[in-house]
Amino acid sequence: MSVATPQTIDLSKYIEVRDGRANVRGRRLPVAFIAVAEHERQLSIAELAYDFTLSEEQVLAALLYYREFKDDIDAQDAVDAAKSEELHARPSNGRAGGFGSHLEGG
């Protein structure tokens, strides 16, 4: 009885890391977006491919990549979310009055 050896898949054909974030190659579509859509919306591979205008191979590669590097991707998302929250909590340029306030009184 022989045991089948799993094939190694080169995901670099479908995935690229840009600015520290794994994306579908040639698109600015983070791998994490696809994984979240699969998990939260319970979509099939075909449905994900349709929704994101990707091939099924691209979707599968994104999901495989996410599963392989889940901890790193989730950690980066947490850092990005914290930075975004911090930026949105700050008043812009330290001025009150909002857009166009520099035109008043002057």
N, C-alpha and C positions, 0 to 999 in steps of 0.2 A: 504494500500500500504506500503510495507516494503522497507527500504533503505538498500542496500548492504553495508556492512562494508568492507573497504579494508583490505586485508590480510597483515600481517607484514612478510617481507621476511628477513631471516637471511643471509646477504651477506658474513658473515665470513666463510661460507663454500667455497666460491669462491675467496675471496679477503683477502689479508694480508698486513699489513703495516710493511715495512722493511726499516730501516734507514730513517724514516720519509716520505717514498714514498709508496703510495698504489700500490700493484702489484697483478696480478692474482696469486692466491695461488699455490705454488709449482713451479712458474716460475719467472724469473726476468724480467717480462714484465709489465711495468707501465700501469696503467689504462688509463692515459692520452694519451698514444700512440694509444690505441684503439679508444678513443673518437676523437682524431685528424683525424685518418684515416676515421672514419665514416663521420665526418664533411667535411673534405677537398676533399675526394675522392667519397663521396656520396655512400658508399658501404652498402649493405644490411647486416642483421645479418648473414645470411648464407655465404656471401662473406667474411665478417670479420673473421668468424670462420675458413674458409678455409685458408685465407691469414696468419692468426696467429697460425694455427694448434691448435685451441681451440674448445670446444663444444659450441653450441649455448647458452647453459645455462651460461657458463663462460663469453661469450661476453655480454649477457644481464645483468649479474651481474656487470660487469665492467662499462657498460654504466649507469646503475642505480646508482652505487657508485659515478661515476664522476658527474652525475647530482645533487646528494645529497650534494657533497662536492666540487663543481666546483670552488668556490672562493678560498678555501684553496689550492686546487691542482694547480690552475693557479698561485697563489701567490708563491708557492714553486718552480714552473717551472721558474718564473721570477727571483727569487733569484739564482737558479742553473745556469740559462743562464748568469746572470751578473758575477757570480764567474768564469764560464768557459771563458767568454770573457776576464776577468781580467788576468787569468792564461795564455791565449794564447797571450796576449799583452806583457807580460814580456819576456825579453831575458832569455834563459835558463842559469843558473849558472852565469849570468853576464858576460859571455865570448863571444867574437866575434869569428867567424871562423867556428862555427858549429861542426858537428860530426867529431871526429878524430883530431881536432886542437891541442889537448894536446900531440899528437905524434910528431908534427912538432918542429924542432929546438932543439931537445934534447937529 
